[in-house]
Amino acid sequence: MKLQVINSNSAGNAYILESSTGEALLIECGVRFDQIKKALDFNIRKVVGCILTHEHGDHAKSINDVLKAGIKVYASAGTHQACKTTGHHRTAVLKSGKEQMISSFLIKPFDVLHDVNEPLGFLIHHSECGTVLFMTDTKYCEYNFKGIKLNNIIIEANYCQKIIDQRVADGANPQFLRDRVLQSHMSLDTCKRTLTTYDLGAVNNIVLIHLSDGNSHEARFKQEVQEQTGKVVHVATPGLKIPFNKTAF
């Protein structure tokens, strides 16, 4: 299995999980569709589906182009309603706690806390990568996934509290934006606390996603999470490709 980052920030988010047999799962479609096609080497037919966390443009920008390309989009009823794709013949509704097979990928959605209707996070299982936790755009996570063996983690670390507060004090960020970020995104500290609640024994990779351009520090975030977990930590950057297997070898 391979994880490919198309983009991961407030300008747009999209990722691809691709198996050794050539099946690809698109996670988010918040970038231009031509970027998605390029990342797929223009082989759209290998995409078995697109899973979507919520309707904000930096996650769902290309949803209509994805549907027109013949790719089925899986999201909550609230997300489809907001994207005006309810009832489209290439959409499917995901419900928190209810498993969904998408070809050889098993998806189990769960609730997250964001300022939209029915946002989701995902547990993604495949024989090659084991169980992948994908979680973004949430203040914190209510679940500790006890009894679930995680093999790879993709998790938001959007901002640092000290950095964002200093930017407000310096006049670089307005107060209302700071308050909105704190209520709808996961901070580095919350990310680190969240990871301490999981059994990381079988985890091969931790990928930090959706870092804020102005309110984060890539090298520091990576170092702090690596020191805390003792795991291989990556920061999602455009074009990054990572072996994403069930075991380290």
C-alpha positions as a Markdown table, in Angstrom:
| # | Residue | x | y | z |
|---|---|---|---|---|
| 1 | Met | 0.0 | 0.0 | 0.0 |
| 2 | Lys | 1.1 | 3.5 | -0.7 |
| 3 | Leu | -0.2 | 6.8 | 0.7 |
| 4 | Gln | 0.2 | 9.8 | -1.6 |
| 5 | Val | -0.5 | 13.4 | -0.4 |
| 6 | Ile | -1.9 | 15.6 | -3.1 |
| 7 | Asn | -2.2 | 18.6 | -0.8 |
| 8 | Ser | -2.8 | 19.1 | 2.9 |
| 9 | Asn | -3.5 | 22.6 | 4.2 |
| 10 | Ser | -6.2 | 25.3 | 4.2 |
| 11 | Ala | -5.8 | 25.7 | 0.5 |
| 12 | Gly | -6.9 | 22.2 | -0.2 |
| 13 | Asn | -6.8 | 18.6 | 1.1 |
| 14 | Ala | -6.7 | 15.3 | -0.9 |
| 15 | Tyr | -4.9 | 12.0 | -0.4 |
| 16 | Ile | -4.7 | 8.7 | -2.2 |
| 17 | Leu | -4.3 | 5.2 | -0.7 |
| 18 | Glu | -3.3 | 2.8 | -3.5 |
| 19 | Ser | -2.8 | -0.9 | -3.2 |
| 20 | Ser | -0.3 | -3.1 | -4.9 |
| 21 | Thr | -3.0 | -4.3 | -7.2 |
| 22 | Gly | -3.7 | -0.8 | -8.4 |
| 23 | Glu | -6.9 | -0.1 | -6.5 |
| 24 | Ala | -7.0 | 3.5 | -5.3 |
| 25 | Leu | -9.1 | 5.1 | -2.6 |
| 26 | Leu | -9.4 | 8.9 | -2.8 |
| 27 | Ile | -9.7 | 10.6 | 0.6 |
| 28 | Glu | -11.1 | 14.2 | 0.3 |
| 29 | Cys | -11.3 | 16.1 | -3.0 |
| 30 | Gly | -10.5 | 19.6 | -1.8 |
| 31 | Val | -8.1 | 20.5 | -4.7 |
| 32 | Arg | -8.6 | 21.1 | -8.4 |
| 33 | Phe | -9.6 | 18.0 | -10.3 |
| 34 | Asp | -6.6 | 18.3 | -12.6 |
| 35 | Gln | -4.3 | 17.9 | -9.6 |
| 36 | Ile | -6.2 | 14.7 | -8.6 |
| 37 | Lys | -5.9 | 13.3 | -12.2 |
| 38 | Lys | -2.2 | 14.1 | -12.3 |
| 39 | Ala | -1.6 | 12.4 | -9.0 |
| 40 | Leu | -3.4 | 9.3 | -10.4 |
| 41 | Asp | -1.2 | 9.4 | -13.6 |
| 42 | Phe | -4.4 | 10.2 | -15.4 |
| 43 | Asn | -5.7 | 6.7 | -14.7 |
| 44 | Ile | -9.1 | 7.6 | -13.1 |
| 45 | Arg | -10.5 | 4.1 | -13.6 |
| 46 | Lys | -8.4 | 2.7 | -10.8 |
| 47 | Val | -10.2 | 4.9 | -8.2 |
| 48 | Val | -12.8 | 2.7 | -6.4 |
| 49 | Gly | -14.3 | 5.6 | -4.5 |
| 50 | Cys | -13.9 | 8.9 | -2.7 |
| 51 | Ile | -14.6 | 9.3 | 1.0 |
| 52 | Leu | -15.3 | 12.8 | 2.2 |
| 53 | Thr | -15.2 | 14.1 | 5.8 |
| 54 | His | -17.3 | 17.3 | 5.3 |
| 55 | Glu | -18.4 | 19.9 | 2.8 |
| 56 | His | -15.9 | 22.8 | 3.3 |
| 57 | Gly | -14.2 | 23.8 | 0.0 |
| 58 | Asp | -10.7 | 22.8 | 1.1 |
| 59 | His | -12.1 | 19.2 | 1.4 |
| 60 | Ala | -14.8 | 19.0 | -1.2 |
| 61 | Lys | -13.9 | 21.6 | -3.9 |
| 62 | Ser | -13.9 | 19.0 | -6.7 |
| 63 | Ile | -16.9 | 16.9 | -5.7 |
| 64 | Asn | -18.9 | 17.6 | -8.9 |
| 65 | Asp | -15.9 | 16.9 | -11.1 |
| 66 | Val | -15.2 | 13.6 | -9.2 |
| 67 | Leu | -18.8 | 12.6 | -9.8 |
| 68 | Lys | -18.7 | 13.5 | -13.4 |
| 69 | Ala | -15.6 | 11.4 | -13.8 |
| 70 | Gly | -17.6 | 8.3 | -12.7 |
| 71 | Ile | -16.2 | 8.1 | -9.2 |
| 72 | Lys | -18.6 | 7.3 | -6.4 |
| 73 | Val | -18.5 | 9.7 | -3.4 |
| 74 | Tyr | -19.2 | 8.4 | 0.1 |
| 75 | Ala | -20.1 | 11.0 | 2.8 |
| 76 | Ser | -22.7 | 11.7 | 5.5 |
| 77 | Ala | -26.2 | 12.8 | 4.6 |
| 78 | Gly | -25.4 | 16.2 | 6.0 |
| 79 | Thr | -22.4 | 16.6 | 3.8 |
| 80 | His | -24.2 | 15.5 | 0.7 |
| 81 | Gln | -27.0 | 18.0 | 1.5 |
| 82 | Ala | -24.5 | 20.8 | 2.0 |
| 83 | Cys | -22.8 | 19.9 | -1.3 |
| 84 | Lys | -26.1 | 19.6 | -3.1 |
| 85 | Thr | -25.3 | 16.1 | -4.2 |
| 86 | Thr | -28.2 | 14.3 | -2.3 |
| 87 | Gly | -29.7 | 11.6 | -4.4 |
| 88 | His | -27.1 | 11.7 | -7.1 |
| 89 | His | -26.7 | 8.3 | -8.7 |
| 90 | Arg | -23.0 | 8.2 | -7.9 |
| 91 | Thr | -23.3 | 9.0 | -4.2 |
| 92 | Ala | -23.7 | 6.9 | -1.1 |
| 93 | Val | -24.5 | 7.9 | 2.4 |
| 94 | Leu | -22.2 | 7.0 | 5.3 |
| 95 | Lys | -23.4 | 6.7 | 8.8 |
| 96 | Ser | -21.3 | 6.9 | 12.0 |
| 97 | Gly | -20.6 | 3.4 | 13.3 |
| 98 | Lys | -21.9 | 1.6 | 10.2 |
| 99 | Glu | -19.3 | -0.2 | 8.1 |
| 100 | Gln | -19.1 | 0.2 | 4.3 |
| 101 | Met | -17.1 | -1.9 | 1.9 |
| 102 | Ile | -15.6 | 0.1 | -1.1 |
| 103 | Ser | -14.1 | -2.7 | -3.2 |
| 104 | Ser | -11.3 | -4.1 | -1.0 |
| 105 | Phe | -11.4 | -1.2 | 1.5 |
| 106 | Leu | -13.5 | -1.5 | 4.6 |
| 107 | Ile | -14.6 | 1.9 | 5.9 |
| 108 | Lys | -16.0 | 2.5 | 9.4 |
| 109 | Pro | -17.0 | 6.2 | 9.9 |
| 110 | Phe | -17.1 | 7.9 | 13.3 |
| 111 | Asp | -18.4 | 11.3 | 14.5 |
| 112 | Val | -16.0 | 14.2 | 14.9 |
| 113 | Leu | -16.5 | 17.8 | 16.2 |
| 114 | His | -16.5 | 20.5 | 13.5 |
| 115 | Asp | -18.7 | 23.5 | 12.6 |
| 116 | Val | -20.7 | 21.6 | 10.0 |
| 117 | Asn | -23.5 | 19.1 | 9.8 |
| 118 | Glu | -22.4 | 15.5 | 10.3 |
| 119 | Pro | -18.7 | 15.6 | 9.8 |
| 120 | Leu | -16.9 | 12.2 | 9.9 |
| 121 | Gly | -13.6 | 10.6 | 10.6 |
| 122 | Phe | -12.7 | 7.2 | 9.2 |
| 123 | Leu | -11.2 | 3.9 | 10.2 |
| 124 | Ile | -10.0 | 2.4 | 6.9 |
| 125 | His | -9.0 | -1.3 | 6.8 |
| 126 | His | -7.3 | -3.1 | 4.0 |
| 127 | Ser | -5.3 | -6.3 | 4.0 |
| 128 | Glu | -2.1 | -4.5 | 2.9 |
| 129 | Cys | -2.2 | -1.5 | 5.3 |
| 130 | Gly | -4.1 | -3.0 | 8.2 |
| 131 | Thr | -6.2 | -0.4 | 10.0 |
| 132 | Val | -5.6 | 3.3 | 9.2 |
| 133 | Leu | -7.1 | 6.1 | 11.3 |
| 134 | Phe | -8.0 | 9.2 | 9.3 |
| 135 | Met | -9.0 | 12.2 | 11.4 |
| 136 | Thr | -9.1 | 15.9 | 10.5 |
| 137 | Asp | -11.0 | 19.1 | 11.2 |
| 138 | Thr | -12.1 | 18.3 | 14.7 |
| 139 | Lys | -11.6 | 20.0 | 18.0 |
| 140 | Tyr | -10.9 | 16.7 | 19.7 |
| 141 | Cys | -11.9 | 13.0 | 19.4 |
| 142 | Glu | -14.4 | 11.4 | 21.7 |
| 143 | Tyr | -13.1 | 7.9 | 20.9 |
| 144 | Asn | -10.0 | 6.0 | 22.1 |
| 145 | Phe | -10.6 | 3.0 | 19.8 |
| 146 | Lys | -10.0 | 0.4 | 22.5 |
| 147 | Gly | -9.6 | -3.1 | 21.1 |
| 148 | Ile | -8.8 | -1.8 | 17.6 |
| 149 | Lys | -5.3 | -2.5 | 16.3 |
| 150 | Leu | -4.1 | 0.6 | 14.5 |
| 151 | Asn | -1.3 | 0.2 | 11.9 |
| 152 | Asn | -1.1 | 3.7 | 10.5 |
| 153 | Ile | -2.5 | 7.1 | 11.7 |
| 154 | Ile | -3.3 | 10.2 | 9.6 |
| 155 | Ile | -4.2 | 12.9 | 12.1 |
| 156 | Glu | -4.7 | 16.7 | 12.1 |
| 157 | Ala | -2.2 | 18.9 | 14.0 |
| 158 | Asn | -3.5 | 22.3 | 12.7 |
| 159 | Tyr | -2.0 | 24.9 | 15.0 |
| 160 | Cys | 0.0 | 25.7 | 18.2 |
| 161 | Gln | -1.8 | 27.6 | 20.8 |
| 162 | Lys | 1.2 | 29.8 | 21.6 |
| 163 | Ile | 1.8 | 30.7 | 18.0 |
| 164 | Ile | -1.8 | 31.6 | 17.2 |
| 165 | Asp | -2.2 | 33.7 | 20.4 |
| 166 | Gln | 1.0 | 35.6 | 19.5 |
| 167 | Arg | -0.2 | 36.2 | 16.0 |
| 168 | Val | -3.4 | 37.8 | 17.4 |
| 169 | Ala | -1.3 | 39.9 | 19.8 |
| 170 | Asp | 0.9 | 41.0 | 16.9 |
| 171 | Gly | -2.2 | 41.9 | 14.8 |
| 172 | Ala | -1.5 | 39.2 | 12.2 |
| 173 | Asn | -4.6 | 37.2 | 13.0 |
| 174 | Pro | -8.0 | 38.6 | 13.9 |
| 175 | Gln | -9.5 | 37.4 | 17.2 |
| 176 | Phe | -12.6 | 36.0 | 15.6 |
| 177 | Leu | -10.5 | 33.7 | 13.3 |
| 178 | Arg | -8.4 | 32.5 | 16.3 |
| 179 | Asp | -11.6 | 31.7 | 18.2 |
| 180 | Arg | -13.1 | 29.8 | 15.2 |
| 181 | Val | -9.9 | 27.8 | 14.7 |
| 182 | Leu | -9.8 | 26.8 | 18.4 |
| 183 | Gln | -13.4 | 25.6 | 18.2 |
| 184 | Ser | -13.1 | 23.6 | 15.0 |
| 185 | His | -9.5 | 22.3 | 14.5 |
| 186 | Met | -7.1 | 20.1 | 16.4 |
| 187 | Ser | -4.1 | 21.7 | 18.1 |
| 188 | Leu | -0.7 | 20.1 | 18.4 |
| 189 | Asp | -1.2 | 19.6 | 22.1 |
| 190 | Thr | -4.6 | 18.0 | 21.6 |
| 191 | Cys | -3.1 | 15.8 | 18.9 |
| 192 | Lys | -0.3 | 14.7 | 21.2 |
| 193 | Arg | -2.8 | 14.0 | 24.1 |
| 194 | Thr | -5.1 | 12.1 | 21.7 |
| 195 | Leu | -2.2 | 9.9 | 20.6 |
| 196 | Thr | -1.5 | 9.0 | 24.2 |
| 197 | Thr | -4.9 | 7.4 | 24.5 |
| 198 | Tyr | -4.3 | 4.9 | 21.6 |
| 199 | Asp | -2.4 | 1.7 | 21.6 |
| 200 | Leu | 0.5 | 2.5 | 19.3 |
| 201 | Gly | 2.2 | -0.8 | 19.6 |
| 202 | Ala | 1.5 | -1.9 | 15.9 |
| 203 | Val | 1.6 | 1.6 | 14.4 |
| 204 | Asn | 4.1 | 2.1 | 11.6 |
| 205 | Asn | 3.5 | 5.7 | 10.5 |
| 206 | Ile | 1.9 | 8.8 | 12.0 |
| 207 | Val | 1.2 | 11.4 | 9.4 |
| 208 | Leu | 0.4 | 15.0 | 10.6 |
| 209 | Ile | -2.0 | 16.7 | 8.3 |
| 210 | His | -3.7 | 20.0 | 7.7 |
| 211 | Leu | -1.0 | 22.2 | 9.3 |
| 212 | Ser | -1.9 | 25.9 | 9.3 |
| 213 | Asp | 0.4 | 27.9 | 7.1 |
| 214 | Gly | 0.8 | 30.6 | 9.7 |
| 215 | Asn | -0.1 | 29.0 | 13.0 |
| 216 | Ser | 2.2 | 25.9 | 12.9 |
| 217 | His | 5.9 | 24.9 | 12.7 |
| 218 | Glu | 6.5 | 21.8 | 10.6 |
| 219 | Ala | 9.8 | 20.7 | 12.0 |
| 220 | Arg | 8.8 | 21.4 | 15.7 |
| 221 | Phe | 5.5 | 19.5 | 15.3 |
| 222 | Lys | 7.2 | 16.5 | 13.7 |
| 223 | Gln | 9.9 | 16.4 | 16.4 |
| 224 | Glu | 7.5 | 16.7 | 19.3 |
| 225 | Val | 5.2 | 13.9 | 18.1 |
| 226 | Gln | 8.2 | 11.7 | 17.2 |
| 227 | Glu | 9.7 | 12.2 | 20.7 |
| 228 | Gln | 6.5 | 11.5 | 22.4 |
| 229 | Thr | 5.5 | 8.4 | 20.4 |
| 230 | Gly | 8.8 | 6.9 | 19.3 |
| 231 | Lys | 7.2 | 6.3 | 15.9 |
| 232 | Val | 8.0 | 7.3 | 12.4 |
| 233 | Val | 6.3 | 10.7 | 11.9 |
| 234 | His | 5.7 | 12.5 | 8.6 |
| 235 | Val | 4.3 | 15.9 | 7.9 |
| 236 | Ala | 2.0 | 15.8 | 4.9 |
| 237 | Thr | 3.4 | 17.9 | 2.1 |
| 238 | Pro | 2.3 | 18.0 | -1.6 |
| 239 | Gly | 3.7 | 15.1 | -3.5 |
| 240 | Leu | 4.8 | 13.1 | -0.4 |
| 241 | Lys | 4.6 | 9.3 | -1.0 |
| 242 | Ile | 4.9 | 6.9 | 1.9 |
| 243 | Pro | 4.9 | 3.1 | 2.0 |
| 244 | Phe | 1.8 | 2.4 | 4.1 |
| 245 | Asn | 1.9 | -1.2 | 4.9 |
| 246 | Lys | 0.5 | -3.4 | 7.7 |
| 247 | Thr | 3.9 | -4.2 | 9.0 |
| 248 | Ala | 7.1 | -2.1 | 8.9 |
| 249 | Phe | 8.7 | -4.4 | 6.3 |
